[in-house]
Amino acid sequence: MEDVAHRSVLKNRNYAVLLSGQVVSQFGNAFYPLAIYWYTFSLTGSRVDLGYLATLISLTALVSMLAGVFVDRWDRRRTMIWSDVARTVFAGALALLAGLGHLGLVAIFVFAVAIGLVGNLFGPAEMSLLPEIVGMEELGAATGLNQGASAGAMLVGTSLGGFLMGIFGPALLLGADALTFVVSFVSVAILRLPRRATRPTSMADASAGSEKGFLRELSAGMKFVFGIPFFRRLVLAGALMNFAFMPLNVLDVVWVREVLHQGAFAYGMLGAAITIGVIAGSVLAGALMRRLPPVPLMTGSVMLAALAFVAFSQLPYLVPDLLALLLLGVGVGVVNPVSQTLFQRAIPQEMMGRAVGALMSTVQVASPLGAMLAGFLASAMPLSTVFVLAGALMLVPVGLVVRMPKPPEHAQAVAG
């Protein structure tokens, strides 16, 4: 049945075009973190500087709640197009400066913030536009295809990126990242959609230009997320998981170079191992959701990710590390689609952008602090100690998830 649903949604010309562009764009999304963190550590050799970079990138995610309000006001396709255009310019500038040998730490920070800020407009706009493209009856199949295709592109991009960076250096990856945004821009620009599908009509009579109206709409998105006990607990658990995960996100390049004594290809392999696990978890999630209640399923998946992280911290060898990260990816790969499906089922279409933006920003609220602490702690203690502390902290969300309130359906969420 799932294969039939996937084939059916792929017959939708607009969806097929959008998916193709985003698959290509995901290659750039895989290249970018490999290149920017590797280049930064090669430039300064400082773990603290890696922490600063990750902190700034994480802080840009907090503007998603503001971006969601704008997405509910603006033409969604144009928002996606201008986001791609801006990221093309910024990523291209990074690549040019790196290639010329003039890319310093301040420029890295500035462009990383710029790319993060404009990129946060794209995600809520795409999620808000997708139901208009495929319809609610095929939304599940489209969401599943998006996750699977994106994970597959990230897998190939991460594996290939490590190999290419080992030969040509990070500037090539940054340039390729800029080109993939061009492909994404073209795919969005050629969508054949009526005006009513791209611009939210529910906001037409709102005081769109007033500060009071803006704050009211922003508050509505936050109230939707925090006004329902299930989502409130889900956001808190997600924020803690992201906080605990930041040391690995920030310091994996240091682990590869100073603990494993490996090069760029091994760096890419670690990212590929997580991505393979995410793909496997995403595939398993569909079958598991039909057999298990969502709360026990999320509890077991979070525990698997936490235990795999602890194991990783105690295994300073490449092959065992790859296996540990594979299991970590499986846990994450199950949790994400389960929680996203529950959330999307409950969101009223007219406030999709605000609710998604509020969710995306609040689950990232502790990430900047986690990134900053990771850099400072890694300069004062062994990396293995930092990682084992982070893995132990990841067990805390298990206690939050195990006693989750009942997830709401759409009607219950609207009433709430």
C-alpha positions in Angstrom: 0.0 0.0 0.0 2.8 2.4 0.8 4.5 1.8 -2.5 1.2 2.5 -4.3 0.8 5.7 -2.3 4.3 6.8 -3.2 3.8 6.1 -6.9 0.6 8.1 -6.8 2.1 11.2 -5.2 5.0 11.1 -7.6 2.6 11.5 -10.5 1.9 14.9 -9.2 4.1 17.1 -11.4 4.6 19.9 -8.9 5.6 17.5 -6.1 8.0 15.6 -8.4 9.7 18.8 -9.4 9.9 20.1 -5.9 11.3 16.8 -4.6 13.9 16.7 -7.3 15.2 20.1 -6.5 15.3 19.4 -2.8 17.2 16.1 -3.3 19.9 18.0 -5.1 19.9 20.8 -2.5 20.5 18.1 0.3 23.8 17.4 -1.3 24.8 20.9 -0.5 23.4 20.6 2.9 25.7 17.6 3.5 28.7 19.4 2.0 28.3 22.6 4.0 28.9 21.4 7.6 31.7 19.1 6.6 33.5 22.0 4.9 32.8 24.8 7.4 33.8 22.9 10.5 36.9 21.2 8.9 38.1 24.6 7.5 37.6 26.4 10.8 39.5 23.8 12.8 42.3 23.7 10.2 42.5 27.5 10.4 42.6 28.0 14.1 43.1 24.6 15.7 40.8 25.8 18.5 38.0 23.7 20.1 36.6 26.9 21.6 36.3 28.5 18.1 34.4 25.4 16.9 32.1 26.0 19.9 31.6 29.7 18.9 30.8 28.7 15.3 28.2 26.1 16.4 26.7 28.5 18.9 26.2 31.2 16.2 24.7 28.7 13.8 22.4 27.4 16.5 21.3 30.9 17.5 20.0 31.5 13.9 17.6 28.6 14.4 15.8 30.5 17.1 14.4 33.0 14.5 12.2 30.2 13.1 9.3 31.4 15.3 9.6 34.8 13.6 10.0 33.3 10.2 6.8 31.3 10.7 4.8 34.4 11.2 6.2 35.9 7.9 5.6 32.6 6.1 1.9 32.8 7.1 1.8 36.4 5.6 4.0 36.2 2.5 3.8 34.3 -0.7 5.4 31.0 0.2 6.9 30.2 -3.2 8.5 33.6 -3.4 9.8 33.2 0.2 11.5 29.9 -0.8 13.0 31.4 -4.0 14.5 34.4 -2.2 15.9 32.2 0.5 17.6 30.1 -2.2 18.9 33.2 -4.0 20.4 34.7 -0.8 22.0 31.4 0.2 23.5 31.0 -3.3 25.2 34.4 -2.9 26.5 33.8 0.7 27.7 30.2 0.0 29.4 31.4 -3.2 31.2 34.2 -1.3 32.4 31.6 1.2 33.7 29.4 -1.5 35.5 32.3 -3.3 37.2 33.5 -0.2 38.2 30.0 0.8 39.6 29.3 -2.7 41.6 32.5 -2.7 42.9 31.9 0.8 41.3 35.0 2.3 38.6 33.4 4.4 39.2 34.3 8.0 37.4 33.5 11.2 35.3 36.6 11.3 34.1 36.1 7.7 33.2 32.5 8.5 31.0 33.6 11.5 29.3 36.4 9.5 28.4 34.2 6.5 27.4 31.3 8.7 24.9 33.5 10.5 23.6 35.0 7.2 23.1 31.5 5.7 21.4 30.3 8.8 19.0 33.3 9.0 17.7 33.2 5.4 17.7 29.4 5.5 15.2 29.4 8.4 12.6 30.9 6.0 12.7 28.0 3.6 11.7 25.1 5.9 8.5 26.6 7.3 7.5 27.8 3.9 8.1 24.4 2.3 6.1 22.6 5.0 3.3 25.1 4.7 3.2 24.7 0.9 3.3 20.9 0.8 -0.3 20.3 1.8 -1.4 22.7 -1.0 0.6 20.8 -3.5 -0.3 17.2 -2.7 -3.5 17.5 -0.7 -4.1 16.2 2.8 -4.9 12.7 1.7 -1.4 12.2 0.2 0.5 14.3 2.8 1.7 11.3 4.7 3.1 9.6 1.6 4.8 12.9 0.5 6.3 13.5 3.9 7.7 10.0 4.0 9.2 10.4 0.5 10.7 13.7 1.5 12.4 12.2 4.6 13.7 9.2 2.7 14.9 11.1 -0.3 16.6 13.8 1.9 18.3 11.2 4.0 19.5 9.3 0.9 20.9 12.5 -0.6 22.6 13.4 2.7 24.1 9.9 2.9 25.6 10.2 -0.6 26.6 13.8 0.0 28.3 13.1 3.3 30.2 10.1 2.0 31.2 11.8 -1.3 31.9 15.1 0.5 34.6 13.6 2.8 36.3 11.9 -0.2 36.3 15.2 -2.3 37.4 17.3 0.6 40.3 15.0 1.2 41.5 15.5 -2.4 40.4 19.1 -3.3 39.9 20.8 0.1 36.8 22.5 1.6 36.5 25.3 -0.9 35.2 22.9 -3.6 32.4 21.7 -1.2 31.4 25.2 -0.4 31.2 26.1 -4.2 29.1 22.9 -4.8 26.8 24.0 -2.0 26.2 27.3 -3.7 25.3 25.5 -7.0 22.8 23.2 -5.3 20.8 26.2 -4.1 20.6 27.3 -7.7 19.0 24.0 -8.6 16.6 24.4 -5.7 15.7 27.9 -6.8 14.9 26.7 -10.4 12.7 23.8 -9.1 10.6 26.1 -7.0 10.4 28.8 -9.7 8.9 26.4 -12.3 6.1 25.1 -10.0 2.7 25.6 -11.6 0.6 26.7 -8.7 -2.4 29.2 -8.5 -1.9 32.3 -6.5 -4.3 31.1 -3.8 -2.1 28.0 -3.1 1.1 30.0 -2.5 -0.2 32.9 -0.5 -2.2 32.3 2.7 -5.7 33.7 2.3 -6.6 33.5 6.0 -4.3 36.4 6.7 -5.7 38.7 4.0 -8.0 40.6 6.4 -5.5 40.7 9.2 -3.5 43.8 10.2 -0.5 42.4 8.4 1.6 45.5 8.7 1.0 46.3 12.3 3.2 45.4 15.2 0.2 44.5 17.3 -0.9 42.0 14.6 2.5 40.5 14.3 2.8 39.9 18.0 -0.6 38.5 18.1 0.2 36.0 15.4 3.5 35.1 17.0 1.7 34.5 20.3 -0.8 32.3 18.6 1.9 29.9 17.3 3.6 29.7 20.7 0.2 29.1 22.4 -0.5 26.3 20.1 2.7 24.5 20.9 2.8 25.2 24.6 -1.0 25.1 25.2 -1.2 21.4 24.6 0.4 19.2 27.3 1.7 16.6 24.8 3.5 19.1 22.6 4.8 21.0 25.7 6.5 17.8 26.9 7.6 16.9 23.4 9.3 20.3 22.9 11.1 20.0 26.3 12.4 16.5 25.5 13.5 17.6 22.1 15.3 20.7 23.4 17.2 18.5 25.9 18.2 16.0 23.2 19.5 18.7 21.0 21.4 20.2 23.9 23.0 16.8 24.7 23.8 16.2 21.0 25.7 19.4 20.4 29.1 18.1 21.7 29.1 15.5 18.9 27.9 18.0 16.4 30.7 20.5 17.4 33.6 18.2 18.2 33.4 15.2 15.8 36.0 16.9 13.6 38.4 17.0 16.6 37.6 13.4 17.5 38.5 12.3 14.0 41.7 14.2 13.8 43.1 14.0 17.3 41.6 10.8 18.7 41.2 8.5 15.7 44.1 10.2 13.8 42.1 10.0 10.6 41.5 12.4 7.7 38.6 14.0 5.8 37.3 10.7 4.4 36.9 9.2 7.8 35.2 12.4 8.9 32.7 11.9 6.1 32.2 8.3 7.0 31.1 9.2 10.5 28.4 11.4 9.1 27.4 8.7 6.6 27.0 6.2 9.4 24.5 8.4 11.2 22.7 9.1 8.0 22.4 5.3 7.2 21.0 4.8 10.7 18.5 7.7 10.1 17.3 6.1 6.9 16.9 2.7 8.5 15.0 4.2 11.4 12.8 6.1 9.0 11.9 2.9 7.2 11.3 1.1 10.4 9.2 4.0 11.8 6.3 3.4 9.4 5.9 -0.2 10.3 6.5 0.3 14.0 3.9 3.1 14.2 1.3 0.6 12.9 2.2 -1.8 15.7 3.2 0.2 18.7 1.7 3.3 20.5 3.7 6.4 19.8 4.9 7.1 23.4 6.6 3.7 24.0 8.0 3.8 20.5 9.6 7.2 21.1 10.8 6.1 24.6 12.7 3.1 23.2 14.2 5.1 20.4 15.5 7.9 22.6 17.1 5.3 24.9 18.7 3.6 22.0 20.2 6.9 20.8 21.5 7.7 24.3 23.1 4.4 24.9 24.8 4.4 21.4 26.2 7.9 22.2 27.7 6.6 25.5 29.2 3.6 23.7 30.7 6.0 21.0 32.5 8.0 23.7 34.2 4.8 25.0 35.3 3.5 21.6 38.3 5.4 20.2 38.4 3.2 17.0 36.9 3.9 13.6 34.9 0.8 13.0 33.2 0.6 16.5 32.5 4.3 16.3 30.8 3.8 12.9 28.6 1.0 14.4 27.7 3.2 17.4 26.7 6.1 15.3 24.7 3.9 13.1 22.6 2.8 16.1 22.3 6.4 17.2 21.0 7.3 13.8 18.4 4.5 14.0 17.1 6.0 17.2 16.9 9.5 15.8 15.4 8.1 12.6 12.4 6.6 14.4 11.8 9.5 16.8 11.7 12.3 14.2 8.9 10.9 11.8 6.8 9.8 14.8 6.8 13.2 16.5 6.5 15.1 13.2 3.5 13.0 12.1 1.7 13.6 15.4 2.4 17.3 15.2 1.4 17.8 11.5 -1.9 15.9 12.1 -2.9 18.4 14.8 -1.9 21.7 13.1 -4.6 23.8 11.5 -3.6 24.7 8.0 -4.1 28.4 8.5 -1.4 28.6 11.2 0.9 26.0 9.8 3.9 28.4 9.4 3.6 29.9 12.9 3.2 26.5 14.6 6.1 24.9 12.7 8.3 27.9 13.3 7.5 27.9 17.0 8.3 24.2 17.2 11.5 24.4 15.3 12.8 27.3 17.3 11.8 26.1 20.8 13.4 22.6 20.3 16.6 24.5 19.4 16.5 26.9 22.3 19.2 25.1 24.4 21.5 24.3 21.4 23.5 27.5 21.5 24.4 26.9 25.2 25.2 23.3 24.4 27.6 24.3 21.6 29.3 26.9 23.7 29.7 24.5 26.7 31.1 21.8 24.4 33.8 24.1 23.1 34.9 25.2 26.6 34.6 21.7 28.2 36.7 20.1 25.4 39.5 22.6 26.1 39.5 21.6 29.8 38.9 17.8 29.8 39.3 14.8 27.4 36.8 14.5 24.6 35.7 11.1 25.8 34.6 12.6 29.1 32.7 15.3 27.3 30.9 12.8 25.1 30.1 10.4 28.0 28.6 13.3 29.9 26.5 14.2 26.9 25.4 10.7 26.4 24.3 10.4 30.0 22.4 13.7 29.7 20.6 12.3 26.7 19.0 9.7 29.0 17.1 12.6 30.8 14.5 13.0 28.0 13.7 9.3 28.4 12.0 10.2 31.7 10.1 12.9 30.0 8.9 10.8 27.1 8.0 7.7 29.1 5.1 9.5 30.8 3.9 11.6 27.9 0.3 12.8 27.9 -2.0 11.4 25.2 -1.2 12.9 21.7 -4.1 15.1 20.4 -5.9 14.7 17.1 -6.7 17.7 14.9 -10.1 18.5 16.4 -8.7 18.3 19.9 -5.8 20.6 19.1 -8.1 23.2 17.5 -10.4 23.1 20.5 -7.5 23.5 22.8 
